[in-house]
Amino acid sequence: MLFTAGCNFRCGYCHNPSLISSAQDAFEPFASVRERLVSRRALADGVVITGGEPTIHDVLPSVIEQIHALGFPVKLDTNASMPSVLEQCLPFLDYIAVDIKTSLRRYDHVCRLPLQEISARIERSLELLRTSGKSFEIRITASPDIVDAEAIEEMLPMLVNTHVHLQQFSPAVTLDESYRSLIPYPPSRLETFAARIRTVAAACTVR
Ligand code: SF4
C-alpha cells in the first residue's frame, strides 16, 4: 500500500488524521518507492494507492502509469473530487474504490468547495467510472451525523447498478475529536440502510 500526503476534504470521522495533516516533504519521493517496488516485484500481488486523497497530486497519473508498466495491478482509493486527474489515471488502473460521503447536498459537512462544484465533480467522476469499463466499488461510511435514512434516499441515484460497501463508523481515531463520542449505528440499522440500497444497487455488503 502506498499512502499519499494531504486531502482536500476534512471528514470529521477520518481515521487517518496524521496523513492528511502531514507535510508533503515528510513523505518518501516516488523515485525511491519505485526502486523498492522493482526489488519486491516477486513479493507483491499488486499496489493499492490510498491516502489522504491521492488525486490532489498532479503527478499521480504518471506514478500510476509507471507502476502499471512495472507489471503490478493497481487499485486507487479516492473521494471522487478530482475527475480530471481520475480520468488520466483510469487507463492504468485495475480497480477503483470511491468513497461517497453523504448525499450531494450535505457535502458542506466534509469539504469547503461550493456545493454545486463538488456535486458536479463527484457526478463527473461516477460517470467516468461507469463508462470506463473498469471495476469499481462505492464505499459509504455510516457516520451518523451525515448518513441517515434521508441521506441514503438522496444517494440512491448515484448507487444504481453499483457494488456498494456500507461500512461502520469507528469513533476510535477521528480527525475531529468530537466524533469520538458519536455512537455508531447498531448493526440492525446498517442492515436497514443496506436493504434500501439493494433496491437499486447491484449489491450492497455491510462491514
Ligand atoms: S476520510 Fe478520506 S476524504 Fe475524508 S478527510 Fe480522511 S482521507 Fe480525506
Boltz pocket constraint, residues with backbone or C-beta under 6 A from the ligand:
constraints:
  - pocket:
      binder: B
      contacts: [[A, 6], [A, 7], [A, 8], [A, 9], [A, 10], [A, 11], [A, 13], [A, 14], [A, 15], [A, 16], [A, 20], [A, 51], [A, 52], [A, 53], [A, 79], [A, 99]]
      max_distance: 6.0
